Amino acid sequence: MDSALISVLSSAGVAGVFCVLFVFGLIAPKFVIEDLKSEIAELKEALEAERDRANASVAAASATRDVLAAIQLGRSIGTKAAEGP
């Protein structure tokens, strides 16, 4: 930004200071802030749902691993029993 423009706006008083703050993004309209807050809330809900799905996937994978280990153990025991003493 041009320093001359900043000096003109700041010398204009309160309105000039407001304009400078608005241009730099330090002041935002209320509806923008409300939109950001609602978007953040939606993203937090989506993140929580994603975490729940991930936790469910981990539990399912663990259960599948246990079932496969049991099947393998059963086959191993069955093979040894079939071979005899």
C-alpha positions in Angstrom: 0.0 0.0 0.0 1.2 3.5 -0.7 2.4 5.4 2.3 0.8 8.6 1.1 -2.6 6.9 1.0 -2.1 5.7 4.6 -1.1 9.1 5.8 -4.1 10.7 4.1 -6.5 8.1 5.6 -5.0 8.3 9.1 -5.1 12.1 9.1 -8.8 11.9 8.2 -9.6 10.9 11.8 -11.7 8.0 13.0 -13.0 7.2 9.6 -9.5 7.1 8.2 -8.3 4.8 10.9 -11.4 2.6 10.4 -10.6 2.4 6.6 -7.0 1.5 7.3 -8.0 -1.3 9.7 -10.6 -2.6 7.3 -8.2 -2.7 4.4 -5.6 -4.6 6.5 -8.3 -7.1 7.6 -8.3 -6.2 11.3 -12.0 -5.2 11.1 -14.5 -7.4 9.4 -18.3 -7.2 9.0 -20.4 -9.1 11.6 -22.0 -11.4 9.0 -18.5 -12.5 7.8 -17.5 -13.5 11.4 -20.9 -15.4 11.8 -20.3 -17.3 8.6 -16.8 -18.2 9.7 -18.1 -19.4 13.1 -20.8 -21.6 11.4 -18.2 -23.0 9.0 -15.9 -23.8 11.8 -18.7 -25.6 13.7 -19.6 -27.6 10.6 -15.9 -28.6 10.1 -15.6 -29.7 13.7 -18.7 -31.9 13.3 -17.2 -33.4 10.1 -13.9 -34.0 11.9 -15.6 -35.7 14.8 -17.6 -38.0 12.4 -14.4 -38.8 10.5 -12.7 -39.7 13.8 -15.6 -42.0 14.7 -15.4 -43.7 11.3 -11.6 -44.2 11.7 -12.1 -45.7 15.2 -14.7 -48.1 13.8 -12.4 -49.1 11.0 -9.6 -49.9 13.5 -11.9 -52.0 15.6 -13.1 -53.9 12.5 -9.6 -54.5 11.3 -8.7 -55.8 14.8 -11.6 -58.1 14.9 -10.8 -59.4 11.4 -7.2 -60.1 12.5 -8.4 -62.0 15.5 -10.8 -64.1 13.4 -8.1 -64.9 10.8 -5.7 -65.9 13.6 -8.3 -68.2 15.1 -8.9 -69.8 11.7 -5.1 -70.3 11.2 -4.8 -71.8 14.7 -7.7 -74.1 14.1 -6.2 -75.3 10.8 -2.9 -75.8 12.6 -4.5 -77.8 15.3 -6.5 -79.8 12.8 -3.5 -80.7 10.8 -1.6 -81.9 13.8 -4.6 -84.0 15.0 -4.9 -85.5 11.5 -1.2 -86.5 11.5 -1.7 -88.4 14.7 0.6 -89.0 17.7 
